[in-house]
């Protein structure tokens, strides 16, 4: 397992995002959200909208799938603020 990648179109705002989860180290995984253009290419590769780290494979995959589902239906700024504060 190397990582996950999803293209997401937010329904309320019609904005596009790319969610990527990678293994950074033996026990460290990172899930990153980028704002994307029409072709689902990240607008700014060096500036992620959100970056979250987890310690296990199960946590990383759950975080990735939960972010994908929530970002499709919820307003992005509220979701990002909620996840950054916790």
Phi, psi and omega in degrees: 000118180259320181173178179236155179211128178225145172257131185230132172250119180286123184292314182294322185254348182063020176274155181250144180222157174239130179245129182227135176238127181229161174267120181267328184208182180305314182236036181218126179236148180231130175250125185235141177244127176245143171283138187240162176269192183301326182267014181060036171258134181303136180291317180228103182297328184275349182238098176281146177288324182210138176223124181233138178250144177226165186258336183237162179298316182298317178297318181296314181292322177295316178299317180298311182291323177294317177298318180299314181293314183290323182291337176290325188252333187259162176292129186300315184297319178297316180296315180295319178297318180297316182286329178288326182281338182268000000 
